[in-house]
Amino acid sequence: MNTFMKSIRILLIACIAIGTTATLLADGPVGVYAMVQKVVFEPNEQAPTRIQVWGLFVWVDGGLDKPGPINLPQRGYMYFKLPANATSAAATKQQWAEIKTIAGTGQIIAFGGWNYAGTFEDLHIPMTGGQEEVRVRKQAESPAKPITYPIKPGLVRIANDASHAELANLMKAFLQR
């Protein structure tokens, strides 16, 4: 059995043991793990107002504080824009610069602090006057309607240790596909 299939088997066993499946029907917090391959700043790196974060992404049920089941990794990009608040925008630009330094290294990061209602993959960010759709865009999809970058939870570098080995192995196996 190859590494990819072993990782899938481990994930499915973990989901069954927890008494759930990879698709959940509930309301709750969610976080995002990412293995970033590249970033694209728009309109440019010197004065970015939007960013495409390309790589592999995994939604985490329960958020980053109390992680529970995860979905299968998704390859593509997430598309973000700066928050309207000037202080948040400055902090966001610092995080974007950090994401760029991580890109291509194999380092797993965690960011995001969203809620979902319905299926686990149906994420949204509550915003004044509505909600923004959180999703991984397919590689061929043209950038449109970026979501506001979630600066509040911050950016966390995930330690390369035994407690995260299963996640790292799963993500690496998907990258090799």
One Martini backbone bead per residue (centre of mass of N, CA, C, O) as a GRO file, in nm:
protein
  177
    1MET     BB    1   0.096   0.037   0.024
    2ASN     BB    2   0.083   0.353  -0.019
    3THR     BB    3   0.112   0.650   0.139
    4PHE     BB    4  -0.158   0.768   0.055
    5MET     BB    5  -0.339   0.527   0.141
    6LYS     BB    6  -0.250   0.524   0.435
    7SER     BB    7  -0.349   0.808   0.503
    8ILE     BB    8  -0.644   0.762   0.436
    9ARG     BB    9  -0.690   0.530   0.633
   10ILE     BB   10  -0.621   0.687   0.889
   11LEU     BB   11  -0.837   0.904   0.857
   12LEU     BB   12  -1.084   0.715   0.854
   13ILE     BB   13  -1.035   0.584   1.126
   14ALA     BB   14  -1.047   0.847   1.289
   15CYS     BB   15  -1.338   0.921   1.212
   16ILE     BB   16  -1.473   0.667   1.324
   17ALA     BB   17  -1.365   0.692   1.616
   18ILE     BB   18  -1.519   0.972   1.656
   19GLY     BB   19  -1.807   0.951   1.499
   20THR     BB   20  -1.744   1.042   1.199
   21THR     BB   21  -1.702   1.241   0.915
   22ALA     BB   22  -1.565   1.446   0.675
   23THR     BB   23  -1.872   1.519   0.673
   24LEU     BB   24  -2.040   1.775   0.831
   25LEU     BB   25  -2.337   1.851   1.040
   26ALA     BB   26  -2.307   2.188   1.143
   27ASP     BB   27  -2.184   2.407   1.392
   28GLY     BB   28  -1.869   2.601   1.378
   29PRO     BB   29  -1.546   2.605   1.411
   30VAL     BB   30  -1.260   2.699   1.197
   31GLY     BB   31  -0.962   2.597   1.043
   32VAL     BB   32  -0.638   2.636   0.871
   33TYR     BB   33  -0.432   2.439   0.685
   34ALA     BB   34  -0.101   2.498   0.528
   35MET     BB   35   0.086   2.434   0.218
   36VAL     BB   36   0.291   2.653   0.078
   37GLN     BB   37   0.409   2.731  -0.257
   38LYS     BB   38   0.273   3.023  -0.326
   39VAL     BB   39   0.271   3.379  -0.406
   40VAL     BB   40   0.039   3.650  -0.505
   41PHE     BB   41   0.064   3.983  -0.566
   42GLU     BB   42  -0.177   4.257  -0.549
   43PRO     BB   43  -0.038   4.426  -0.785
   44ASN     BB   44   0.211   4.410  -0.575
   45GLU     BB   45   0.463   4.370  -0.337
   46GLN     BB   46   0.485   4.679  -0.243
   47ALA     BB   47   0.137   4.719  -0.282
   48PRO     BB   48  -0.071   4.529  -0.142
   49THR     BB   49  -0.436   4.417  -0.161
   50ARG     BB   50  -0.372   4.125  -0.264
   51ILE     BB   51  -0.387   3.750  -0.233
   52GLN     BB   52  -0.235   3.450  -0.342
   53VAL     BB   53  -0.263   3.124  -0.194
   54TRP     BB   54  -0.065   2.853  -0.273
   55GLY     BB   55  -0.173   2.497  -0.233
   56LEU     BB   56  -0.244   2.319   0.066
   57PHE     BB   57  -0.566   2.235   0.222
   58VAL     BB   58  -0.709   2.218   0.566
   59TRP     BB   59  -0.983   2.158   0.742
   60VAL     BB   60  -1.076   2.236   1.093
   61ASP     BB   61  -1.252   2.108   1.326
   62GLY     BB   62  -1.276   2.336   1.604
   63GLY     BB   63  -1.032   2.459   1.526
   64LEU     BB   64  -0.714   2.541   1.664
   65ASP     BB   65  -0.775   2.483   1.973
   66LYS     BB   66  -0.994   2.223   1.898
   67PRO     BB   67  -0.909   1.980   1.724
   68GLY     BB   68  -1.050   1.779   1.478
   69PRO     BB   69  -1.166   1.702   1.215
   70ILE     BB   70  -1.081   1.653   0.870
   71ASN     BB   71  -1.029   1.718   0.557
   72LEU     BB   72  -0.936   1.683   0.259
   73PRO     BB   73  -0.710   1.785   0.070
   74GLN     BB   74  -0.663   2.100  -0.112
   75ARG     BB   75  -0.591   2.215  -0.427
   76GLY     BB   76  -0.476   2.563  -0.465
   77TYR     BB   77  -0.646   2.874  -0.381
   78MET     BB   78  -0.640   3.167  -0.189
   79TYR     BB   79  -0.838   3.477  -0.168
   80PHE     BB   80  -0.723   3.799  -0.064
   81LYS     BB   81  -0.787   4.090   0.137
   82LEU     BB   82  -0.779   4.373   0.284
   83PRO     BB   83  -0.858   4.531   0.542
   84ALA     BB   84  -1.004   4.838   0.615
   85ASN     BB   85  -0.833   4.860   0.851
   86ALA     BB   86  -0.525   4.997   0.898
   87THR     BB   87  -0.408   4.818   1.123
   88SER     BB   88  -0.487   4.546   0.994
   89ALA     BB   89  -0.340   4.593   0.724
   90ALA     BB   90  -0.053   4.602   0.839
   91ALA     BB   91  -0.060   4.318   0.969
   92THR     BB   92  -0.123   4.166   0.711
   93LYS     BB   93   0.135   4.237   0.551
   94GLN     BB   94   0.318   4.085   0.747
   95GLN     BB   95   0.192   3.805   0.702
   96TRP     BB   96   0.238   3.790   0.399
   97ALA     BB   97   0.546   3.798   0.417
   98GLU     BB   98   0.565   3.535   0.581
   99ILE     BB   99   0.434   3.349   0.376
  100LYS     BB  100   0.650   3.388   0.160
  101THR     BB  101   0.887   3.259   0.331
  102ILE     BB  102   0.732   2.970   0.342
  103ALA     BB  103   0.723   2.916   0.061
  104GLY     BB  104   0.833   2.588  -0.036
  105THR     BB  105   0.926   2.441   0.256
  106GLY     BB  106   0.683   2.255   0.408
  107GLN     BB  107   0.551   2.434   0.593
  108ILE     BB  108   0.310   2.445   0.836
  109ILE     BB  109   0.012   2.631   0.860
  110ALA     BB  110  -0.207   2.848   1.055
  111PHE     BB  111  -0.535   2.979   0.969
  112GLY     BB  112  -0.809   3.111   1.080
  113GLY     BB  113  -1.164   3.210   1.183
  114TRP     BB  114  -1.437   3.029   1.134
  115ASN     BB  115  -1.758   2.934   1.012
  116TYR     BB  116  -2.008   2.673   1.003
  117ALA     BB  117  -2.293   2.568   0.791
  118GLY     BB  118  -2.346   2.247   0.748
  119THR     BB  119  -2.112   2.166   0.576
  120PHE     BB  120  -1.783   2.169   0.634
  121GLU     BB  121  -1.712   2.318   0.347
  122ASP     BB  122  -1.927   2.549   0.441
  123LEU     BB  123  -1.790   2.845   0.451
  124HIS     BB  124  -1.782   3.149   0.663
  125ILE     BB  125  -1.776   3.509   0.697
  126PRO     BB  126  -1.869   3.726   0.914
  127MET     BB  127  -2.029   4.026   0.804
  128THR     BB  128  -2.113   4.327   0.747
  129GLY     BB  129  -2.392   4.264   0.548
  130GLY     BB  130  -2.270   3.957   0.559
  131GLN     BB  131  -2.089   3.713   0.360
  132GLU     BB  132  -1.801   3.509   0.310
  133GLU     BB  133  -1.648   3.294   0.095
  134VAL     BB  134  -1.480   2.996   0.183
  135ARG     BB  135  -1.218   2.883  -0.045
  136VAL     BB  136  -1.084   2.665  -0.272
  137ARG     BB  137  -0.934   2.727  -0.562
  138LYS     BB  138  -0.888   2.645  -0.864
  139GLN     BB  139  -0.631   2.669  -1.083
  140ALA     BB  140  -0.825   2.774  -1.337
  141GLU     BB  141  -0.932   2.998  -1.166
  142SER     BB  142  -1.027   3.309  -1.158
  143PRO     BB  143  -0.981   3.593  -0.999
  144ALA     BB  144  -1.246   3.661  -0.752
  145LYS     BB  145  -1.365   3.773  -0.477
  146PRO     BB  146  -1.216   3.849  -0.226
  147ILE     BB  147  -1.131   3.791   0.098
  148THR     BB  148  -1.095   3.869   0.412
  149TYR     BB  149  -0.840   3.873   0.609
  150PRO     BB  150  -0.768   3.677   0.909
  151ILE     BB  151  -0.602   3.842   1.156
  152LYS     BB  152  -0.680   3.762   1.449
  153PRO     BB  153  -0.555   3.463   1.479
  154GLY     BB  154  -0.328   3.444   1.299
  155LEU     BB  155  -0.002   3.300   1.259
  156VAL     BB  156   0.092   2.948   1.252
  157ARG     BB  157   0.351   2.743   1.323
  158ILE     BB  158   0.395   2.412   1.269
  159ALA     BB  159   0.522   2.165   1.423
  160ASN     BB  160   0.779   1.913   1.372
  161ASP     BB  161   0.597   1.666   1.516
  162ALA     BB  162   0.420   1.404   1.642
  163SER     BB  163   0.140   1.565   1.668
  164HIS     BB  164   0.174   1.634   1.328
  165ALA     BB  165   0.247   1.385   1.145
  166GLU     BB  166  -0.020   1.305   1.008
  167LEU     BB  167  -0.068   1.569   0.862
  168ALA     BB  168   0.202   1.584   0.708
  169ASN     BB  169   0.174   1.313   0.558
  170LEU     BB  170  -0.087   1.377   0.411
  171MET     BB  171   0.010   1.631   0.259
  172LYS     BB  172   0.254   1.503   0.115
  173ALA     BB  173   0.095   1.286  -0.038
  174PHE     BB  174  -0.075   1.493  -0.205
  175LEU     BB  175   0.169   1.634  -0.345
  176GLN     BB  176   0.265   1.357  -0.497
  177ARG     BB  177   0.008   1.327  -0.700
   0.00000   0.00000   0.00000
